[in-house]
């Protein structure tokens, strides 16, 4: 019996380690994404600055809009990547397990309350006899 418990604990630890490794890799991926985002935006805006000073104004107005769209869209994507990596890391299964545990705990509390009520009623009946 103890062997089964040890095996279950080992499996749980292994699954937990796999989940931790996945989360760490995803967070590391976010930092790589953020670094590339910053470097790419620096390059785009430096290019825009030089082209704005070299090329005629009529061309640089459209280029400004393109650079702004590029930066803003990528910023939104980076923000969602951050939220997914650091804020929304719990899996659907973990959320479901949490809900089921809360439901089970609530049911156990109701059962305890009913048992206490039964014991009180039995003791009241014994006192009347």
Backbone as CSV, one residue per row, in Angstrom:
resi,resn,N_x,N_y,N_z,CA_x,CA_y,CA_z,C_x,C_y,C_z
1,UNK,0.822,-1.188,0.000,0.000,0.000,0.000,0.867,1.252,0.000
2,UNK,1.938,1.243,0.793,2.831,2.390,0.842,3.543,2.589,-0.486
3,UNK,3.823,1.484,-1.194,4.486,1.599,-2.484,3.611,2.372,-3.466
4,UNK,2.289,2.081,-3.480,1.377,2.801,-4.357,1.355,4.289,-4.024
5,UNK,1.349,4.597,-2.736,1.345,5.993,-2.312,2.625,6.686,-2.754
6,UNK,3.758,5.997,-2.592,5.031,6.575,-3.024,5.051,6.800,-4.529
7,UNK,4.519,5.840,-5.269,4.472,5.965,-6.731,3.579,7.141,-7.124
8,UNK,2.425,7.276,-6.457,1.526,8.389,-6.759,2.185,9.726,-6.455
9,UNK,2.910,9.795,-5.339,3.609,11.025,-4.995,4.680,11.337,-6.032
10,UNK,5.387,10.292,-6.472,6.446,10.491,-7.467,5.846,10.979,-8.782
11,UNK,4.725,10.387,-9.185,4.054,10.813,-10.417,3.577,12.246,-10.276
12,UNK,3.001,12.576,-9.130,2.523,13.942,-8.903,3.678,14.923,-8.948
13,UNK,4.799,14.568,-8.322,5.964,15.446,-8.353,6.482,15.620,-9.771
14,UNK,6.490,14.533,-10.541,6.962,14.593,-11.912,6.036,15.473,-12.747
15,UNK,4.728,15.309,-12.605,3.772,16.131,-13.351,3.899,17.599,-12.956
16,UNK,4.096,17.838,-11.677,4.266,19.200,-11.196,5.539,19.817,-11.770
17,UNK,6.603,19.026,-11.806,7.863,19.521,-12.370,7.722,19.817,-13.854
18,UNK,6.996,18.973,-14.567,6.758,19.205,-15.991,5.988,20.513,-16.182
19,UNK,4.975,20.735,-15.366,4.184,21.966,-15.461,5.042,23.188,-15.118
20,UNK,5.879,23.069,-14.090,6.757,24.175,-13.711,7.743,24.473,-14.841
21,UNK,8.286,23.430,-15.453,9.220,23.613,-16.562,8.540,24.286,-17.741
22,UNK,7.310,23.867,-18.052,6.552,24.499,-19.136,6.336,25.979,-18.873
23,UNK,5.929,26.288,-17.649,5.690,27.683,-17.281,6.972,28.496,-17.381
24,UNK,8.072,27.929,-16.901,9.362,28.635,-16.963,9.779,28.872,-18.409
25,UNK,9.599,27.878,-19.260,9.951,28.037,-20.674,9.089,29.102,-21.342
26,UNK,7.811,29.127,-21.015,6.919,30.114,-21.612,7.300,31.520,-21.151
27,UNK,7.660,31.660,-19.878,8.075,32.968,-19.367,9.396,33.404,-19.987
28,UNK,10.314,32.457,-20.159,11.570,32.778,-20.832,11.300,33.202,-22.273
29,UNK,10.347,32.544,-22.916,9.941,32.923,-24.272,9.407,34.344,-24.319
30,UNK,8.692,34.746,-23.269,8.198,36.121,-23.229,9.359,37.106,-23.186
31,UNK,10.380,36.834,-22.371,11.513,37.757,-22.274,12.284,37.833,-23.595
32,UNK,12.388,36.717,-24.300,13.005,36.738,-25.626,12.154,37.591,-26.567
33,UNK,10.837,37.378,-26.528,9.911,38.157,-27.349,10.038,39.647,-27.030
34,UNK,10.112,39.990,-25.757,10.238,41.385,-25.350,11.548,41.993,-25.851
35,UNK,12.625,41.241,-25.768,13.916,41.735,-26.254,13.877,42.008,-27.756
36,UNK,13.314,41.076,-28.511,13.203,41.261,-29.959,12.293,42.448,-30.267
37,UNK,11.204,42.584,-29.518,10.291,43.716,-29.701,11.024,45.040,-29.512
38,UNK,11.803,45.147,-28.440,12.522,46.397,-28.162,13.553,46.672,-29.256
39,UNK,14.341,45.670,-29.634,15.354,45.864,-30.673,14.724,46.235,-32.017
40,UNK,13.669,45.539,-32.387,13.007,45.824,-33.667,12.435,47.235,-33.678
41,UNK,11.847,47.656,-32.573,11.290,49.009,-32.528,12.381,50.070,-32.571
42,UNK,13.494,49.808,-31.923,14.617,50.760,-32.002,15.080,50.893,-33.449
43,UNK,15.232,49.758,-34.129,15.666,49.791,-35.533,14.656,50.521,-36.401
44,UNK,13.372,50.225,-36.240,12.326,50.864,-37.052,12.317,52.370,-36.833
45,UNK,12.400,52.793,-35.581,12.310,54.230,-35.314,13.600,54.968,-35.693
46,UNK,14.736,54.308,-35.600,15.986,54.925,-36.082,15.932,55.067,-37.601
47,UNK,15.460,54.028,-38.285,15.287,54.121,-39.746,14.322,55.240,-40.113
48,UNK,13.209,55.319,-39.399,12.237,56.381,-39.684,12.881,57.752,-39.496
49,UNK,13.652,57.905,-38.429,14.294,59.199,-38.156,15.233,59.592,-39.299
50,UNK,16.067,58.646,-39.750,16.996,58.963,-40.829,16.262,59.189,-42.149
51,UNK,15.260,58.352,-42.431,14.509,58.542,-43.673,13.696,59.829,-43.644
52,UNK,13.218,60.200,-42.487,12.442,61.427,-42.356,13.315,62.645,-42.644
53,UNK,14.572,62.581,-42.256,15.478,63.710,-42.497,16.064,63.702,-43.900
54,UNK,16.107,62.536,-44.567,16.706,62.438,-45.891,15.654,62.534,-46.994
55,UNK,14.549,61.794,-46.841,13.515,61.715,-47.873,12.564,62.900,-47.720
56,UNK,11.864,63.222,-48.804,10.922,64.338,-48.772,9.798,64.068,-47.771
57,UNK,9.196,65.142,-47.288,8.138,65.058,-46.279,6.933,64.246,-46.764
58,UNK,6.608,64.281,-48.052,5.419,63.585,-48.546,5.521,62.073,-48.375
59,UNK,6.723,61.526,-48.389,6.900,60.091,-48.199,6.971,59.710,-46.713
60,UNK,7.508,60.594,-45.915,7.718,60.257,-44.512,6.427,60.236,-43.703
61,UNK,5.358,60.935,-44.152,4.080,60.903,-43.431,3.478,59.514,-43.424
62,UNK,3.507,58.840,-44.564,3.006,57.463,-44.651,3.886,56.506,-43.878
63,UNK,5.175,56.775,-43.900,6.116,55.936,-43.172,5.884,56.031,-41.666
64,UNK,5.530,57.240,-41.193,5.231,57.415,-39.778,4.040,56.566,-39.360
65,UNK,3.005,56.564,-40.201,1.815,55.754,-39.894,2.162,54.264,-39.866
66,UNK,2.997,53.843,-40.796,3.398,52.433,-40.839,4.186,52.069,-39.575
67,UNK,5.114,52.918,-39.178,5.916,52.648,-37.971,5.041,52.621,-36.725
68,UNK,4.090,53.564,-36.632,3.175,53.577,-35.481,2.331,52.313,-35.421
69,UNK,1.780,51.906,-36.576,0.964,50.683,-36.609,1.797,49.467,-36.214
70,UNK,3.005,49.392,-36.775,3.913,48.287,-36.462,4.156,48.211,-34.957
71,UNK,4.503,49.352,-34.355,4.827,49.380,-32.918,3.610,49.086,-32.062
72,UNK,2.472,49.675,-32.377,1.272,49.494,-31.549,0.728,48.074,-31.623
73,UNK,0.683,47.519,-32.821,0.170,46.151,-32.959,1.085,45.168,-32.225
74,UNK,2.389,45.334,-32.393,3.319,44.438,-31.720,3.274,44.642,-30.207
75,UNK,3.047,45.878,-29.761,2.923,46.141,-28.327,1.723,45.402,-27.742
76,UNK,0.605,45.423,-28.446,-0.591,44.700,-27.978,-0.295,43.204,-27.892
77,UNK,0.383,42.676,-28.900,0.737,41.256,-28.885,1.663,40.947,-27.709
78,UNK,2.637,41.814,-27.459,3.561,41.604,-26.336,2.826,41.672,-24.994
79,UNK,1.859,42.575,-24.875,1.076,42.673,-23.637,0.298,41.377,-23.405
80,UNK,-0.330,40.841,-24.453,-1.059,39.586,-24.299,-0.113,38.433,-23.974
81,UNK,1.065,38.442,-24.565,2.045,37.406,-24.246,2.427,37.491,-22.774
82,UNK,2.619,38.713,-22.255,2.915,38.892,-20.826,1.777,38.357,-19.962
83,UNK,0.543,38.721,-20.313,-0.610,38.277,-19.520,-0.722,36.761,-19.504
84,UNK,-0.503,36.155,-20.647,-0.585,34.695,-20.722,0.550,34.052,-19.923
85,UNK,1.745,34.610,-20.022,2.910,33.999,-19.367,2.906,34.191,-17.859
86,UNK,2.413,35.346,-17.371,2.556,35.646,-15.946,1.237,35.724,-15.180
87,UNK,0.152,36.049,-15.836,-1.112,36.235,-15.123,-2.096,35.094,-15.342
88,UNK,-2.125,34.545,-16.542,-3.105,33.510,-16.857,-2.414,32.159,-17.013
89,UNK,-1.583,31.791,-16.045,-0.778,30.575,-16.181,-1.508,29.306,-15.767
90,UNK,-2.575,29.442,-15.008,-3.277,28.237,-14.570,-3.974,27.570,-15.743
91,UNK,-3.841,26.281,-15.807,-4.482,25.545,-16.894,-5.957,25.332,-16.567
92,UNK,-6.697,24.946,-17.578,-8.123,24.685,-17.394,-8.331,23.547,-16.393
93,UNK,-7.487,22.539,-16.459,-7.609,21.401,-15.532,-7.389,21.836,-14.094
94,UNK,-6.405,22.702,-13.860,-6.153,23.184,-12.504,-7.348,23.965,-11.973
95,UNK,-7.953,24.780,-12.815,-9.125,25.541,-12.395,-10.274,24.597,-12.054
96,UNK,-10.462,23.563,-12.869,-11.544,22.612,-12.631,-11.311,21.844,-11.331
97,UNK,-10.079,21.439,-11.083,-9.749,20.739,-9.839,-10.017,21.644,-8.644
98,UNK,-9.664,22.903,-8.764,-9.904,23.857,-7.678,-11.399,24.002,-7.393
99,UNK,-12.207,24.103,-8.439,-13.661,24.198,-8.260,-14.214,22.948,-7.576
100,UNK,-13.749,21.778,-8.031,-14.242,20.527,-7.448,-13.832,20.391,-5.989
101,UNK,-12.615,20.827,-5.641,-12.186,20.778,-4.241,-13.042,21.693,-3.376
102,UNK,-13.333,22.889,-3.867,-14.190,23.800,-3.111,-15.577,23.210,-2.915
103,UNK,-16.109,22.591,-3.965,-17.429,21.970,-3.875,-17.407,20.822,-2.865
104,UNK,-16.345,19.999,-2.900,-16.215,18.888,-1.968,-16.115,19.393,-0.530
105,UNK,-15.306,20.433,-0.315,-15.158,20.994,1.030,-16.486,21.535,1.553
106,UNK,-17.247,22.162,0.671,-18.556,22.679,1.069,-19.490,21.528,1.448
107,UNK,-19.479,20.455,0.668,-20.317,19.302,0.975,-19.896,18.649,2.291
108,UNK,-18.601,18.547,2.528,-18.118,17.972,3.792,-18.551,18.830,4.979
109,UNK,-18.511,20.133,4.818,-18.953,21.040,5.885,-20.445,20.856,6.158
110,UNK,-21.235,20.685,5.097,-22.677,20.440,5.274,-22.921,19.122,5.994
111,UNK,-22.145,18.098,5.648,-22.286,16.789,6.298,-21.946,16.901,7.784
112,UNK,-20.867,17.621,8.106,-20.504,17.815,9.516,-21.611,18.544,10.274
113,UNK,-22.186,19.552,9.650,-23.268,20.303,10.299,-24.472,19.400,10.541
114,UNK,-24.797,18.546,9.568,-25.922,17.622,9.733,-25.636,16.601,10.833
115,UNK,-24.402,16.097,10.894,-24.038,15.150,11.954,-24.152,15.806,13.327
116,UNK,-23.686,17.035,13.438,-23.807,17.755,14.701,-25.271,17.943,15.089
117,UNK,-26.095,18.243,14.114,-27.525,18.421,14.376,-28.160,17.113,14.830
118,UNK,-27.773,15.999,14.194,-28.298,14.690,14.587,-27.859,14.360,16.010
119,UNK,-26.595,14.606,16.325,-26.099,14.336,17.677,-26.835,15.184,18.717
120,UNK,-27.086,16.440,18.390,-27.825,17.303,19.309,-29.248,16.791,19.507
121,UNK,-29.893,16.366,18.420,-31.259,15.837,18.526,-31.284,14.551,19.353
122,UNK,-30.292,13.690,19.156,-30.229,12.445,19.935,-30.018,12.736,21.412
123,UNK,-29.139,13.688,21.712,-28.894,14.009,23.111,-30.134,14.668,23.739
124,UNK,-30.876,15.450,22.961,-32.117,16.056,23.456,-33.145,14.965,23.741
125,UNK,-33.254,13.990,22.878,-34.199,12.885,23.088,-33.811,12.057,24.314
126,UNK,-32.529,11.828,24.510,-32.081,11.064,25.679,-32.379,11.827,26.956
127,UNK,-32.202,13.140,26.902,-32.493,13.956,28.091,-33.982,13.924,28.428
128,UNK,-34.838,13.862,27.427,-36.290,13.818,27.668,-36.707,12.496,28.256
129,UNK,-36.002,11.441,27.955,-36.360,10.100,28.447,-35.878,9.962,29.833
